[in-house]
Amino acid sequence: MNMHQGRNGGRPLVSVIMANFQAGDKIVMALRSVLDQSMGDLEVIVSDDASGDDSVARVQALMAGDPRIRLSLSETNQGPAHCRNRALEMARGLWIAVVDSDDILHPERFERLLAAAVSHDADIIADDLLLFHEDGNAPKLMLGEDAPTSFAVSPEKWVLAGMDGTPALGYLKPMIRAEQLGQTRYDESLRIGEDYDFVLRLLLDGARMTVVPEPFYLYRRHSASISHRLSVHDMQAMVERQRALVSQYPAMPGALAAAFAKRLAVLETGLGYEALVASIKGRRAGQALKLLAGDPSHLGRLWASFSEGRQRRDTQAQSLTQPSRSLTLGGQGVPAYVPAGQINWSAPRPRHVWRELAAHAGAECTVLDAAGRYAAGFIPEVRLIERHALAEAS
């Protein structure tokens, strides 16, 4: 048992909620990155969605060596929202952290997010995502280069994010104070956008949210990620959910009501586009022509989708011919290491450093000092694999 456990009446400080559907060996790296956190007073609840691969067996093998892992199984596939709700019913922590089964955490993520939450008196604390790809695309920061300081998120800001020139915030993976969470649960009618809706309802109910700009969460982009694929059914569910929220909160201030109306219009346009794509794939020419006549702007969206696909294929081909890289971390290459409790979370942060590190993800790495060891946490799973291989060999 971790030396910190038991300080909160037997409750862990953090409950990690991890929905899983056929993550394969990726779930091993995800779990290890949770279990290796510098703040070890935690539990991780893996909620499986009737996986047909060996991911559950991999979880059970790790459970044998660490009692902090708990497992919930389902006989039928019911989607990530249902999985997370099952896990929430089991969670005992003072804070709830959502982690996907194919992603990776920086080893000091929880320690630093908890310090940031105290600094900002936040009920919901989130960090930036470092997006790393399996298809050869260059890693990048989700929030871009224009978020050097922490910022508060109001319901209006959450709704408008991604539509007003700012990055979309719905992909963020927040930590939530369990007391603030109460009985709020995921909407199980949603298979896409369930995280966005969940946080939005918490904000509408008065939760205080802050985002810090460091990318402590390593977010994997790959072809099997359901959040990158939309269907007519998924889009219809999102439209209906948005309309339902407007009905549930009739006393919205004018600016927030306008933000909802703008988002609803965007979702309805997206629904029309997905219906067009489905018609084209289904070779229903008459229906496709009718949808194009109703909204000619879909032609531009089709061209953009085609161009992005071609660019992605070109990038994949180029990545196969790139030479191996090496990276030295430490000295003047990274900022001085600062313990979590001593950081001024309102001060500008050196985001360019993490962007440059991301570009070397998977490189051969030499660590020189404490700052370098901290920065090495931003190198994805190659570093984790090597670290555990060395530990097992010693």
C-alpha positions in Angstrom: 0.0 0.0 0.0 1.3 3.5 -0.8 2.5 5.4 2.2 0.0 8.2 1.5 -3.1 6.0 1.4 -5.3 6.3 4.4 -4.9 10.0 5.0 -8.4 10.7 3.6 -10.5 8.2 5.7 -9.3 5.3 3.5 -10.2 7.1 0.3 -7.5 7.6 -2.4 -6.7 11.1 -3.4 -7.4 10.4 -7.1 -9.6 7.8 -8.8 -8.6 7.3 -12.4 -11.4 6.3 -14.8 -10.2 4.3 -17.8 -12.8 3.1 -20.3 -11.4 0.3 -22.5 -12.4 -1.3 -25.8 -9.8 -3.4 -27.4 -6.8 -1.2 -26.7 -4.5 -4.2 -27.0 -1.0 -3.7 -25.7 -1.5 0.1 -25.6 -3.4 -0.3 -22.3 -0.2 -1.6 -20.7 1.6 1.7 -21.3 -1.5 3.7 -20.3 -1.7 1.9 -17.0 2.0 2.0 -16.3 2.0 5.7 -16.8 -0.8 6.0 -14.2 0.8 3.6 -11.7 4.2 5.3 -12.0 2.9 8.8 -11.1 4.9 10.7 -8.6 1.7 11.1 -6.6 0.9 7.4 -5.8 -2.2 7.8 -3.6 -4.6 6.7 -6.3 -6.8 3.9 -7.7 -7.4 3.2 -11.4 -10.7 1.6 -12.4 -10.6 -0.1 -15.8 -14.1 -0.3 -17.2 -14.1 -2.7 -20.2 -16.7 -2.6 -22.9 -16.8 -6.2 -23.9 -13.4 -6.3 -25.6 -12.7 -9.2 -27.8 -8.9 -8.8 -27.8 -6.3 -9.6 -25.0 -6.5 -6.2 -23.3 -8.4 -7.5 -20.3 -5.9 -10.3 -19.8 -3.1 -7.7 -19.9 -5.0 -5.6 -17.2 -5.4 -8.7 -15.1 -1.7 -9.5 -15.3 -0.9 -6.0 -14.0 -3.5 -6.3 -11.3 -1.6 -9.3 -9.9 1.3 -6.9 -9.1 -0.6 -3.8 -8.0 -3.8 -3.7 -5.9 -4.6 -0.2 -7.0 -6.0 -1.5 -10.2 -9.7 -2.4 -10.2 -11.6 -4.0 -13.2 -15.2 -3.8 -14.2 -16.4 -6.0 -17.1 -19.4 -5.8 -19.4 -21.0 -8.7 -21.4 -22.2 -6.3 -24.1 -20.6 -3.3 -25.9 -22.4 -0.1 -24.7 -20.0 2.7 -25.5 -17.5 4.8 -23.5 -20.2 6.9 -21.6 -21.7 3.7 -20.1 -18.2 2.4 -19.2 -17.3 5.6 -17.4 -20.5 5.7 -15.5 -19.9 2.2 -14.3 -16.4 3.3 -13.1 -17.8 6.4 -11.5 -20.1 4.3 -9.3 -17.0 2.4 -8.1 -14.8 5.4 -7.6 -13.8 6.4 -4.0 -11.3 9.2 -4.7 -11.5 12.8 -3.7 -10.7 13.7 -7.3 -11.8 11.9 -10.5 -9.3 11.8 -13.5 -10.4 10.6 -16.9 -7.6 8.8 -18.9 -8.1 6.9 -22.1 -6.8 3.4 -22.4 -4.4 4.2 -25.3 -2.9 7.4 -24.0 0.0 8.2 -21.8 0.6 10.5 -18.8 3.6 12.6 -17.8 4.9 11.0 -14.6 4.2 14.2 -12.6 0.8 15.0 -14.1 -1.4 14.4 -11.0 1.0 16.0 -8.6 1.2 19.1 -10.7 -2.5 19.3 -11.6 -3.4 19.0 -7.9 -1.0 21.9 -7.1 -2.6 23.9 -9.9 -6.1 23.2 -8.6 -5.2 24.5 -5.1 -3.5 27.6 -6.6 -6.6 28.5 -8.6 -9.3 27.1 -6.2 -10.6 25.0 -9.1 -13.3 22.3 -9.1 -12.1 21.2 -12.5 -8.5 21.3 -13.6 -7.2 20.4 -17.0 -4.0 20.5 -18.9 -3.0 20.8 -22.6 -2.7 17.7 -24.7 0.5 16.8 -26.6 -0.9 15.1 -29.7 1.4 12.3 -31.0 0.6 10.3 -34.1 1.0 6.8 -35.3 0.8 7.9 -39.0 4.0 10.0 -39.2 2.4 13.4 -38.7 4.4 15.7 -36.5 3.3 15.9 -32.8 1.7 19.2 -31.7 0.2 21.0 -28.8 -3.6 20.9 -28.7 -3.9 24.5 -27.5 -1.4 25.8 -30.0 1.2 28.4 -29.2 -1.2 31.1 -27.9 -1.8 29.8 -24.4 1.3 30.6 -22.4 -0.6 31.1 -19.1 -3.4 29.4 -17.2 -7.0 30.5 -18.0 -10.4 30.1 -16.5 -13.2 28.4 -18.5 -16.8 29.7 -18.2 -19.8 27.9 -19.7 -19.8 30.4 -22.6 -16.1 29.9 -23.3 -16.5 26.2 -23.2 -19.4 26.3 -25.8 -17.7 28.8 -28.1 -14.3 27.1 -28.0 -13.3 25.9 -31.5 -15.8 28.3 -33.1 -14.4 31.7 -32.1 -10.8 31.3 -33.3 -9.7 29.5 -30.1 -8.9 25.7 -29.9 -11.6 23.3 -29.1 -11.6 22.3 -25.4 -13.8 19.2 -25.5 -10.8 16.9 -26.1 -9.2 17.9 -22.8 -9.0 15.2 -20.0 -9.9 17.0 -16.8 -9.5 16.1 -13.1 -12.8 16.8 -11.3 -13.4 17.3 -7.6 -15.6 14.4 -6.6 -17.6 16.6 -4.3 -18.5 18.9 -7.2 -19.3 15.9 -9.4 -22.1 14.7 -7.1 -24.5 12.5 -9.1 -23.7 14.0 -12.5 -23.1 11.2 -15.0 -22.3 10.8 -18.7 -25.1 10.8 -21.2 -25.1 7.3 -22.5 -26.9 8.2 -25.7 -23.7 9.9 -26.9 -20.8 7.9 -28.3 -19.0 11.0 -29.6 -18.9 14.3 -27.6 -19.8 12.7 -24.3 -16.8 14.3 -22.5 -17.8 17.7 -23.8 -21.4 17.4 -22.6 -20.3 16.0 -19.2 -18.0 19.0 -18.4 -20.5 21.5 -19.9 -23.2 20.4 -17.5 -20.8 20.7 -14.5 -20.0 24.2 -15.6 -23.6 25.1 -16.0 -24.2 23.9 -12.5 -21.5 26.3 -11.1 -18.2 24.3 -11.2 -15.0 26.5 -11.5 -12.6 25.3 -14.2 -9.0 26.3 -15.0 -6.8 25.1 -17.8 -3.0 25.1 -17.3 -0.9 25.2 -20.5 1.6 22.4 -19.9 0.9 19.3 -22.0 1.1 16.7 -19.2 -1.3 14.4 -21.1 0.1 12.6 -24.2 -2.9 12.0 -26.5 -2.5 9.3 -29.2 -4.0 9.9 -32.6 -4.6 6.8 -34.7 -7.1 5.3 -37.1 -9.0 3.3 -34.4 -9.9 6.4 -32.3 -13.7 6.7 -32.4 -13.4 10.4 -31.5 -12.0 11.0 -35.0 -14.9 9.3 -36.8 -18.4 10.7 -37.0 -21.6 9.1 -38.3 -25.0 10.5 -39.0 -26.3 8.7 -35.9 -23.6 10.2 -33.7 -24.2 13.7 -35.1 -27.9 13.4 -34.6 -27.4 12.4 -31.0 -25.2 15.5 -30.4 -27.8 17.8 -32.0 -30.6 16.4 -29.9 -28.4 16.6 -26.7 -27.7 20.3 -27.4 -31.4 21.0 -27.8 -32.2 19.2 -24.6 -29.7 21.3 -22.7 -31.3 24.5 -23.9 -34.6 23.2 -22.5 -33.0 22.1 -19.2 -31.4 25.6 -18.6 -34.1 28.0 -19.8 -32.8 31.0 -17.8 -29.4 31.2 -19.7 -27.9 34.7 -19.9 -28.2 36.2 -23.4 -24.5 35.7 -24.3 -24.6 32.1 -23.3 -27.9 31.5 -25.2 -26.3 33.0 -28.3 -23.3 30.7 -27.9 -25.6 27.7 -27.7 -27.5 28.8 -30.8 -24.2 29.2 -32.7 -23.0 25.7 -31.6 -26.3 24.2 -32.6 -26.1 25.7 -36.1 -22.5 24.3 -36.4 -23.7 20.8 -35.3 -26.7 20.9 -37.7 -24.3 21.8 -40.6 -22.1 18.9 -39.5 -25.1 16.6 -39.5 -25.9 17.6 -43.1 -22.3 17.0 -44.1 -22.1 13.5 -42.6 -25.4 12.7 -44.3 -23.8 13.7 -47.6 -20.7 11.6 -47.0 -22.9 8.6 -46.1 -24.9 9.1 -49.3 -21.8 9.3 -51.4 -20.3 6.1 -49.8 -23.7 4.4 -50.2 -23.8 5.5 -53.9 -27.1 7.2 -53.4 -26.5 9.9 -56.1 -30.0 11.4 -55.9 -29.8 12.0 -52.2 -26.3 13.4 -52.4 -27.3 15.9 -55.1 -30.3 17.0 -53.0 -28.1 17.6 -49.9 -25.5 19.5 -52.0 -28.3 21.7 -53.4 -29.5 22.4 -49.9 -26.0 23.5 -48.7 -23.4 24.1 -51.5 -20.8 24.9 -48.9 -20.4 21.1 -48.4 -18.4 21.0 -51.6 -15.6 22.9 -49.9 -15.7 20.5 -46.9 -15.4 17.6 -49.3 -12.4 19.1 -51.0 -10.8 19.9 -47.6 -11.3 16.3 -46.4 -9.8 14.9 -49.7 -6.8 17.3 -49.4 -6.2 16.4 -45.7 -6.2 12.7 -46.6 -3.7 13.1 -49.4 -1.4 15.2 -47.2 -1.7 12.5 -44.5 -0.7 9.8 -47.0 2.3 11.9 -48.2 3.4 12.5 -44.6 3.3 8.7 -43.9 5.5 8.0 -46.9 8.0 10.6 -45.9 8.2 9.3 -42.3 9.4 5.9 -43.6 12.5 7.5 -45.1 13.4 9.8 -42.1 16.7 9.1 -40.4 16.8 8.2 -36.7 17.1 11.1 -34.3 18.9 11.7 -31.0 18.0 14.1 -28.3 19.9 15.4 -25.2 17.8 16.8 -22.4 19.2 19.1 -19.7 21.5 22.0 -19.3 20.3 24.9 -21.4 18.0 22.7 -23.5 15.1 22.8 -21.0 13.9 25.1 -18.2 15.1 24.6 -14.7 13.2 21.9 -12.8 10.6 23.5 -10.4 8.8 21.3 -7.9 5.0 21.4 -8.3 4.3 23.3 -5.1 6.6 26.1 -6.0 5.3 26.9 -9.5 3.5 30.3 -10.1 0.7 28.9 -12.2 -0.4 32.3 -13.4 3.1 33.1 -14.9 3.9 32.5 -18.6 5.1 29.0 -19.3 7.8 27.9 -21.8 5.6 26.1 -24.3 8.1 26.2 -27.1 10.3 23.7 -25.2 7.6 21.1 -25.1 6.8 21.6 -28.8 10.4 21.0 -29.7 10.5 17.9 -27.4 7.4 16.6 -29.1 9.1 16.8 -32.5 11.7 14.3 -31.2 9.2 11.9 -29.7 10.7 8.4 -29.8 14.2 9.6 -30.3 17.3 8.2 -28.6 17.4 10.2 -25.4 20.2 11.2 -23.0 19.2 12.9 -19.7 21.7 15.1 -18.0 20.0 16.7 -14.9 16.8 17.0 -12.9 15.2 19.3 -15.5 16.1 16.8 -18.2 14.5 13.9 -16.2 11.3 16.0 -15.9 11.3 16.9 -19.6 11.8 13.2 -20.5 8.3 12.6 -19.3 7.1 14.2 -22.5 8.8 11.5 -24.7 6.1 8.9 -25.5 6.0 5.2 -25.0 9.5 4.3 -26.2 10.9 5.8 -23.1 8.4 4.0 -20.9 9.2 0.7 -22.5 12.9 1.1 -22.0 12.4 2.2 -18.4 10.4 -0.9 -17.5 12.8 -3.2 -19.4 15.7 -1.8 -17.3 13.7 -2.2 -14.1 12.8 -5.7 -14.8 16.4 -6.6 -15.8 17.8 -5.2 -12.5 
